[in-house]
Amino acid sequence: MPPASRPRRLSGDPADPRCRLAVRPGVRERDGDVTRFRSPAQLASWAGLTPKHHESDTTVHRGPLTKQGSRLVRWAAVEAAQRQASRTKLRADSVRIAAHHGDKACVRKIARVAVARKIVTLVYFGLT
């Protein structure tokens, strides 16, 4: 009896159609029209993938992710970032960010969210 086949992992590469299928429907379902965002940064902010930022004069306070907006889009982007193939640009970015800050578990999470923001940016350009 042949071994059970396991489903292939999501590569996180925007050229991979499975990645587009994971993030794009969430953006379209929750938002409808991506053209209402003037920039990919606004879409990433809407998805809750940007850190909190409070500023007063010369004092700047940055906090955790805002987690405002669509949970579905945020989950799909982070999941796509987490399931990357080994030889992609996004995987290289994740490894580079983690190595720059010291390769610990908390830093790998920061790198994962940074790559998720890049995926949302690529989806923005793919839908406009």
N, C-alpha and C positions, 0 to 999 in steps of 0.2 A: 504494500500500500504506500503510495507516495506521501511525503510529508505535507502537512497542510500549508498552503501558501499564505504568507503574511502580506497584508496590504503594504504597498510602498509608502515610504515617508514623504511628507510634503517637503519640497526642496527649499522653499523660501525664495527661489529665483523668480523674479517677475516675468521672465520669459517662459517659465513653466506654467502651462495652462491651469494646472491644479491650484497654483498660488492665486492666479487671477480669479478662479472660481471660488476660492475661499473668502477673499476680501471684497471683491466687486459687488456681489449680490447684497452683502451687508450694507455697503455704502448706498447702493441704489434703493434698497428696501427702506432704510431708515431715513434717508435724505431725499431721494427722488431725483433732484437736480443738483449736480455737483457744480454747475456754473455759478451758483449763488455765492460760492467761495471765491475770493479774489486771488488767493494764493494757496499753495499746498500747506503752508504753515497754519492757515485758518482751518483747513480740514483736519489737520493733526490736533489742533486745539479742540475742535468740535468733538473729535473722537476721544478726548481725554488723555492724550499721550504727551502732553506738555507739562512741565513742572509748574507749581505755583510760584508766583513772582510778586513780591510786595516791595515797593521802592518809595523811600521818602528822603529827599535831598541826597545825601551821599551814602545813606544806609540802604543796603539791598538785602532782602531776605528771600531765599529760595527754598522751596519745600518739596514735598513729594508730588506725585502725579495728581492732577486735578480730578481725574476720573469723572469729569462732567461729560455729558453727551452719550453716545451710543455704546452700550456695553458689548453689543454684538460685533461692531466694527473693531473696537479695542481688543476684544478677545481674538478675533480672526487675525488681526495684524500681529499680535504677540505670538500667537500659535504658529503663524507662517514664519516669523523670525526665529522661533525656537526650533523649527523642523527644517533646517537648511541643509543642503547638500554640501559636501566638504570642499568643493572647488568652485565656489561662487564668489562674486564680489561682495555680497552681503555677509557671507561667512568670514571673509578676510577682514571686513570692517569690524565685525563683532570681536574677532580675535585681537585685532589691533587696539580697539578701545579697552578691552579687558587687560591686555598686557601693559598698556600705558598707565593704568591706574592700580596695578597690582592684581594679579589674577586670583581673586577671592570670590566666594559665592555672591556677595552683595554687589560686587563690581560686574559680574557676569549678568546679573539682572539689569543693571544700568545699561550695559551693552545691548542686551536683548530689546529693551525699550527703544534705544537709539535706532536699532535696525528696524523695529516696527514703525517708527516715524518715517524712515526711508521708504519702507514698503508702501505706506499710506501716500507718500509723495509720488511714488511711481504710479500708484493706482489713480491718483488725481490727474496726472498727465495722460494716463491711458484713457480716462473717461472724458477728458475735455477735447 
